[in-house]
Amino acid sequence: MLIGIPQEIKNNENRVALTPGGCYELVQHGHQVLVQADAGVGSGFEDEEYVAAGASISPSIEDVYARAEMIIKVKEPIEPEYELIRAGQLLFTYFHFASSRPLTDAMIASGATCIAYETVELPDHSLPLLVPMSEVAGRMSIQEGAKYLEKPVKGRGVLLGGVPGVPPGKVVILGGGVVGMQAAKMAAGLGAQVIIFDVNLNRLRYLNEVMPSNVVTLYSNAYNIKREIANADLIVGAVLIHGAKAPKLIKREMLKDMRAGTVLVDVAVDQGGCIETCKPTTHADPTYIIDDVVHYCVANMPGAVPYTSTIALTNATLPYAVRLANLGWQKACAKDPALAKGLNVVDGEVVYEGVSEAFDLPYRSVETVL
Ligand SMILES: NC(=O)c1ccc[n+]([C@@H]2O[C@H](COP(=O)([O-])OP(=O)(O)OC[C@H]3O[C@@H](n4cnc5c(N)ncnc54)[C@H](O)[C@@H]3O)[C@@H](O)[C@H]2O)c1
């Protein structure tokens, strides 16, 4: 199969859908890989590395879309790409269809087959192609939080690890899923005192088993949260209720209970945030202050570390990409129900229930297209 890797053209997106290592793997399976010139540069991969791995370099995005049977991307296609997508072409990327009617309409009109990373779902309901980005964001939340705790950027002026003779900072994490666990691990590694909240008792049991002794698990309720945020230095929002907006665990009026210079990092901002005063920010202007509390609410945190994010993402997507290339999408999806859940649009029809419900569009069941 001829596989195309276009350069991402969405604003500030430096990730690329395939590393040279991934390219080598596909070539070893007998496929051809066409990489747009400079597509990997933002993530630290030069064209020469792709050529050495067996790829050809294409001069333009138009050429990649015109020739490739399967396009692998990172972000959803944006408007200039719509007209490049061809009927019968396979697209494997993040789409987040339910949040964009124009994108959904464009992909229906294109006649392409769209497999969305974010809806590939394992039998235990975990989302294997979202996990790597949660891992990156969780680890980053502590790095960013530590930075904004510094006085010149209006933080409390606290070093999270403390020093001999000075106690460490206190980190409160709301939600002990993928983001929360990675945040706890980083904060604990710095030597901070860490509290991690969740409502899932089994998850708290697990965290209690695997976390070091400077991480304490607590059941998440309003009373416990109010008590723990009063003397926290850094608070990380990492709550997710699947298919719903995040609950507001920290209300506007609770900011006055916190100390001046406390830092809030609401990673859950992409689902509306679990802190009432949170609104999405960008890497160009990541923070704002309300009631002397620093808010960091960047909606695409992994975008700031494209080298790590690209490798983490492709580690997860590559096995699926290889199967799609080896078998074609119909056979690959028929053999793997997790991958079949990624099918959102096929041949001008919506085959993912959530998308058809979001826009009241006709729905065709996946089984009928396999
Ligand atoms: N900003 C970014 O760049 C970025 C990047 C990756 C992920 N995210 C977001 O981070 C959020 C967390 O993702 P995740 O992968 O860790 O999800 P997850 O499903 O692994 O974990 C969510 C956890 O929240 C817990 N929870 C639910 N209700 C709660 C409550 N009332 N109090 C405390 N805990 C509660 C759940 O039990 C679960 O353990 C999501 O909204 C995700 O979209 C953001």
PDBQT file of the ligand as one rigid body, heavy atoms in Angstrom, charges set to zero:
ROOT
HETATM    1  N1  LIG A 401      -5.075  19.557  28.203  1.00  0.00    +0.000 N 
HETATM    2  C1  LIG A 401      -4.509  18.594  27.502  1.00  0.00    +0.000 C 
HETATM    3  O1  LIG A 401      -3.609  18.824  26.692  1.00  0.00    +0.000 OA
HETATM    4  C2  LIG A 401      -4.941  17.168  27.697  1.00  0.00    +0.000 A 
HETATM    5  C3  LIG A 401      -4.168  16.101  27.197  1.00  0.00    +0.000 A 
HETATM    6  C4  LIG A 401      -4.584  14.800  27.474  1.00  0.00    +0.000 A 
HETATM    7  C5  LIG A 401      -5.755  14.566  28.205  1.00  0.00    +0.000 A 
HETATM    8  N2  LIG A 401      -6.492  15.638  28.649  1.00  0.00    +0.000 N 
HETATM    9  C6  LIG A 401      -7.719  15.483  29.453  1.00  0.00    +0.000 C 
HETATM   10  O2  LIG A 401      -7.393  15.123  30.782  1.00  0.00    +0.000 OA
HETATM   11  C7  LIG A 401      -8.572  14.560  31.390  1.00  0.00    +0.000 C 
HETATM   12  C8  LIG A 401      -8.220  13.297  32.139  1.00  0.00    +0.000 C 
HETATM   13  O3  LIG A 401      -7.847  12.280  31.208  1.00  0.00    +0.000 OA
HETATM   14  P1  LIG A 401      -7.442  10.811  31.663  1.00  0.00    +0.000 P 
HETATM   15  O4  LIG A 401      -6.884  10.161  30.447  1.00  0.00    +0.000 OA
HETATM   16  O5  LIG A 401      -6.630  10.849  32.900  1.00  0.00    +0.000 OA
HETATM   17  O6  LIG A 401      -8.867  10.187  32.010  1.00  0.00    +0.000 OA
HETATM   18  P2  LIG A 401      -9.134   8.849  32.856  1.00  0.00    +0.000 P 
HETATM   19  O7  LIG A 401     -10.478   8.369  32.462  1.00  0.00    +0.000 OA
HETATM   20  O8  LIG A 401      -7.961   7.933  32.771  1.00  0.00    +0.000 OA
HETATM   21  O9  LIG A 401      -9.180   9.362  34.371  1.00  0.00    +0.000 OA
HETATM   22  C9  LIG A 401     -10.197  10.178  34.888  1.00  0.00    +0.000 C 
HETATM   23  C10 LIG A 401     -10.353   9.864  36.351  1.00  0.00    +0.000 C 
HETATM   24  O10 LIG A 401     -11.269  10.821  36.924  1.00  0.00    +0.000 OA
HETATM   25  C11 LIG A 401     -11.945  10.117  37.958  1.00  0.00    +0.000 C 
HETATM   26  N3  LIG A 401     -13.106  10.877  38.409  1.00  0.00    +0.000 N 
HETATM   27  C12 LIG A 401     -14.346  10.923  37.876  1.00  0.00    +0.000 A 
HETATM   28  N4  LIG A 401     -15.136  11.728  38.630  1.00  0.00    +0.000 NA
HETATM   29  C13 LIG A 401     -14.361  12.199  39.640  1.00  0.00    +0.000 A 
HETATM   30  C14 LIG A 401     -14.597  13.050  40.758  1.00  0.00    +0.000 A 
HETATM   31  N5  LIG A 401     -15.787  13.623  40.968  1.00  0.00    +0.000 N 
HETATM   32  N6  LIG A 401     -13.561  13.313  41.593  1.00  0.00    +0.000 NA
HETATM   33  C15 LIG A 401     -12.346  12.762  41.393  1.00  0.00    +0.000 A 
HETATM   34  N7  LIG A 401     -12.073  11.933  40.378  1.00  0.00    +0.000 NA
HETATM   35  C16 LIG A 401     -13.064  11.658  39.510  1.00  0.00    +0.000 A 
HETATM   36  C17 LIG A 401     -12.264   8.778  37.329  1.00  0.00    +0.000 C 
HETATM   37  O11 LIG A 401     -12.625   7.815  38.306  1.00  0.00    +0.000 OA
HETATM   38  C18 LIG A 401     -10.943   8.463  36.630  1.00  0.00    +0.000 C 
HETATM   39  O12 LIG A 401     -10.066   7.716  37.452  1.00  0.00    +0.000 OA
HETATM   40  C19 LIG A 401      -9.549  14.342  30.225  1.00  0.00    +0.000 C 
HETATM   41  O13 LIG A 401     -10.491  15.390  30.221  1.00  0.00    +0.000 OA
HETATM   42  C20 LIG A 401      -8.665  14.408  29.008  1.00  0.00    +0.000 C 
HETATM   43  O14 LIG A 401      -9.392  14.798  27.850  1.00  0.00    +0.000 OA
HETATM   44  C21 LIG A 401      -6.107  16.905  28.392  1.00  0.00    +0.000 A 
ENDROOT
TORSDOF 0
